[in-house]
Amino acid sequence: MSIDIELVNEAGRPVAAPRYILDVAKPFLERAFGSHWRHANSPILLLWPYPWEGNQLDGDRPLDYLTDPIGFIQVRIVLGRRVFYRHPHTVAEMLEPGLRQWLDELGPEVRPVAYRITGPDIDPLIRRATPIPKWVTEVIPYAPGERPAFRIRPIPPPPPPEATLADFGAAPPGAEWRRPGHTDFVKVLLDQGLQNDLLRRRPLSAEVEEGGFLVGQVYQDREQPEGFILHLMDAVPAEQVGASFLHFTFSGDSFDRVQRRLIQGHQDQRLLGWFHTHLFPAAETMGLSSIDLHLHFTTFRIEWQVAGLLNLDGDNRVLRFYVRRGDSMALCHHQAIGPRASAPGGPA
C-alpha cells in the first residue's frame, strides 16, 4: 500500500515533496519501542477509517488535519515470528514527532497550515469510513450570551471512611512509587481470588479487546490523608459494549447494568474504575494508549478512580493499574490480599 504524508499551504498545495508514512512515523516508533523497534521486522502500519476529532497539531507551528475520515493508525511489530505489539494510535499521536522534525528541517520561512494522508490507496479507505448520518444538525438552544434559567450542580459524595494498609495486612509501597510515572496517591488492593481469576482463569479473547468495571470499596488513607486505598472486590464484564480490534468502549446500557448491580445487591460497593485488555506483551514504555486516556478522562472523573490494564501474551498476563495525575495517568501500587471483611470504619 502506497501511503504518503503531505504538508500543504492555505491553498491546499504541497510545500515540500511528500514523505512515506513510515518515515514520518519513525520518531514515534523509536521513542515508544527503542531497541525493540531497531531489532524488529519492518513494522506494518494499517490506516483505520474511523473519524476522530483531535488529530490537529497545536503549539507554535499548528497544523490542521485534512484527512478526517481516517482517524487511527494500527501498528503491528513482529520480533522474529512473535507479535510484539499490535495496537491502534491516533494519527496525530503517531505522526506528530516526525511532523515536528520535518517542520524544523523546512525552517521558519516555510509555513504549512495543514497535513494530510495521500496516495492511490487512500480513496477506497475514505469511502469505507463511518458515514455521517443524513438529516442531522447541531442544536443550539441558546443565543450568544444567553444562559438557562436554572443551574444543575453535582452533589459531592460523602468522604470515604479512613483505613490503613495495615488494616488489610498489606505491605506499604516502597520508594519506587515516588518515581516519575509512578504514584502512591492511590494504592490498589485486590482480593487474591480476583487476581487469580484475572491472571489465570478468566477466558479472554485474543482477537478483540474486552473489559468492564472495577467495583469495591474506597478509603481515605489514614497515614497519607491526601491519598486513597481502593479495595478491589470484583471486575464485572461490561455488557452491551463496543469492542473491536480498534478499541474498547462502553455503552450507556453497560453503565446502567453495573449501577443496578450495585444498587440491588452490593450497596456496600462503589464503582472504582474500569479495566480492559491489550493484545500484546506488557512493556514499561507501553501502557495506556491515547484512546484509553480519552475514555478515562471523559468517563471516570473522580480523582481516585483507576484504569486497570491487562496485557495478554499467549498464556502470559500482566495486570497494572493507573490513576489520573494532572493531565496524564500514573502507575499505581497494587498488591493482592487474602479474603477479609471491609476495613474499620465501614464501607464507603
N, C-alpha and C positions, 0 to 999 in steps of 0.2 A: 504494500500500500504506500503510495507516494503522498506524503503529507509534509507541508512546509508551514513556516510561520512568517508572516509579513508585518512590517511596521509601516503605517500609512499616515499621510498628512490629512489636512482638513478636507481636501478634495477627494480623498479615498485612493490616492495614488501611492505606490510604494516609495519609501525614501531611501531604500537600500535593497540589495539583492536578497531574496528570501533565503531563509535558513531551514535546513532539515530539522524536523521537530525533535529528534533525538539529540541533536547538537545543542538545542536551546534547553533541553531538559537535563543535560549532563550535570550542571552545577547543583541542581536539586538532588539528583541521584548520588552524587559524590558526597554531599553533606549528609544525606539520610542513611547511606549504606556503607560509606567508607571503603575499607579493604574488601568487603563482600562484593561491592559493585565492581571493583577492579579485577576480581578473580572470576566473576560470573560470566555466563554466556551473554551474548548481546541481549539486552532487555527487550521485551515486547511491550509496546505502548498501544493500547486499544482505546479509540475515542468512543464515548458513550453519548448517544443522542437523547440526553435528558437535560432540559434547561436548568440553569442555576444562577440566581442573582448573586452578584458579588465577585464576578471574575474580572472586574476592572482593577487597575492598579492605582493606588494613591501615592502620596509623597510629593517630593519636589518635582518629579517628572511623571505626572499621572498619565495613564493610558486607559482609554475605553476599550471594551472588548466587543468585537463586531460579529462574532460567530455564536450568538446567543443560544441557538438550539443545541449546541454541543457544550455541555457544562462540566463534563468529567473526563478524566483520562485514567484508565486502569493500567497499572504497572504489573508486569509479570517477570520475575527474575528467577533464573534457574542456575543452580550450582551443580555442575555435573548432570545427574539425572534427577536431582531433587529440587522441587519447587521451594525456593527460599522465601519468596514474597509474592503475594497476589492480592492487590487491593486497589480501590479507586481513590483518586485525589481530584480536587477541583482543578480546573485548567490554570487558574491564577496561582494556586499553591505550587504546582509543579513547574510552571514556566517563569514565574517572577524572578528567581535568582539569575537565570540565563538572560532574561529580557533586560534586567538591570545592567548586567555586564555588557550586553550589546549596546545599550544606550551610552554607557561610558566610552566604549570604543568609537562610537559615532561622534562624540563630542557635543558640547552645548550648542553649536551652530546648527545642528540638525535636530529638529524638534517635531518628531511624530506625535500624533494625538491619539492613536489607537493601534491595536494589534489584532490580527485575525488569523484563523487557520485556513489554509488554502491547499489546493491540489485537485487532481482529476477525480479522486475518490471521495471528495467531501460532499458533493451534492446529494448522492444517494443517502448518506447518513442524515443530512439535514431533513430530507423528505421523511425519514423514519422517526424524526423527533416527535415527542409528545405534542399533539396539536393543541392550540388554544381553542377552547370551546367557542362556537358561534353564539351570537346574541348575548355576550357577557360584557358588562360595562362596569366602570368604577362608580360606586355610590358615594357621593359627598353630601352628608346630611346637614352640614352647617356651612354658612357663608364665611368668608375670611373674617376672623376676629370674633365670630360667634362661639358661644360655649353652651353646653347643656344646662338646663335649669337645676340639675341635681348633681351630686357627686357620689361616687362609689369608692369607698376606702376599704382596703383589706383589713380584717381584724387579726392582729397578730396572735399566734397561738401562745398558750401559757408556756413559761420557761420550763425546760425539762428538769427532772429531778437530778440530784448530784450522785456521783458514784466515782470510784477509782478503779484502776486496772486490778489492784489487789483484791477488790471485792469479787472479781471473776476468777481469781487465781491466775491472772495473766502477768507476763513479764513486761516491764517498761521498755519502750523503744530505745535503741542506742543513739549515739551521737550522729550516726549516718543519716538519720531522718531530718537533720537540720541542714543538710547539704542542698545546693541549688537543685531544683526539680523534685525534691522530697519535702514532706511535711509531717509534723506530729500534731497539726491542728485538729485532725480527725484521726482517731485510732479505731480500726475496724476489728471487731471480734466476731468470728463466725463459729457456730456450733460444729464440732468435729464431724458429726454425721452429714451436715450440709457440705462441708469441704470435700468429704469423700464422695458425695453424690456428684458434685460439680467436676471434680478432677478424675473420677474413675467410672462411676456407674451410669450417669445420665446419658441416654442416647442423644447425640448431637450431629447435625448434618455436616458433611464435608463439602457440600455444594452451595448452600446459601447460608448467610449469617442468620443466627437465631438469637433470641434474648427474652427479656422480661423485666420483672420488677423485684427489687430487693425490699424485704419487709422485716421489721423487728422493732427494737426499742432504742431510743436515743437518750443519752445522759450528758449533763454538764460534767466536765472533768474537774473533780474537787481539787486535784493537785495542780491543775492548769486551767484556771477559771475561764480563759478565753478559748479553750479547746473543748472537744466533744468526744464521747465514746459511743460508737454505734455497735449494738449487739444484734448482729445479723442472724435471723432465725429461719428465713426461707428465701428462696429465689423462685418466684412464681412465673412460669412461662406466660408470655403475653399471648392473648388470643386476638384474632382479627387484626393481625399486623400486616404491614407492608414489608415483605422481605424478598430480597433478590441478591444476586451476587454484587450488585452495585452498593447497596447499603441496607441497613435495618431501620425501620421506622415504626412508630406506634400509631394506632388509630384511636379515635375517641372511644370506640366501643371497648378497646382493651383497657383504657383507664377506668371506664365505668365498671367493668367486671372486677378489677382489683379493689376498687373502692367499696363495692358491695361486699366483697370477701372480708375486708377489714371491719366493716360496719356490722355484718351479720354474725361473724364467728370469731373475730380476732380484734376486739375493741382495745386490747392492751397493746396492739402493734401499730406502727406507723409506716408510711412509705418512706424508705430510707434512700431510694435512688433506683437505679436501673443497671442492667448488665446485658452484654451481648458478646458474640463470638467474632474472632478474626480467624480466617482460614489460612494461617501461615505461622511459622515459629515465632516465638517471642524474642525480642532483642531490646536492649536498653534504649536504643535510639528510636525505636518504633513502638509508640504507644497508641493513644487515641488519634484518630485522623481528624482532619478539619471538619468532615461531615459529622463525626461523633461530637466534636466540640460544639458545633452549631445546635445539634439536638439537645445537648445537656444545658447550654446557656439559655435556650429559649423555652425549655420544658421543665427542668428541675432547678427551681430558682432559690430554694432555701440553701443557706450558705453551707450547711453540713451534709447536704445530700451528695451521694457519691455515684460514680460510674464504675461498674465492675467490667473488667475486660478479661475474656477467656480465650487465649490463643490455642488453636488446635494444630498439632503437627503429627498426624497419624494417631498413635495411641498416647502421645505425649501432650499434656495440657499444662498451661501455666496461667495462674489466676493473679490478677493485680487489681487494685482499686485506686481511683483518682478522685480528687475533690477540687472544687474551684478555689483558686487563689488569685485574686485580681482578674486579669483578662486571660489567664491560662489555667491549665489543670496541673496539679502536683500529685506525685505518687504518695499514697497513704501507707503508713504502717498497718499491717494486719497480721493476725495470728488466730489459730484455731483453739477453741476451749472445749472442755467437757460439758456434758449436759448439766444444766442448773436452772434455778428459778431466776427471776429478774433481780437486779442488784438492789441494795437497800434504798428505800425511798419510793419504791413502786414504779410502775411503768409510766412512760411519758404519755 
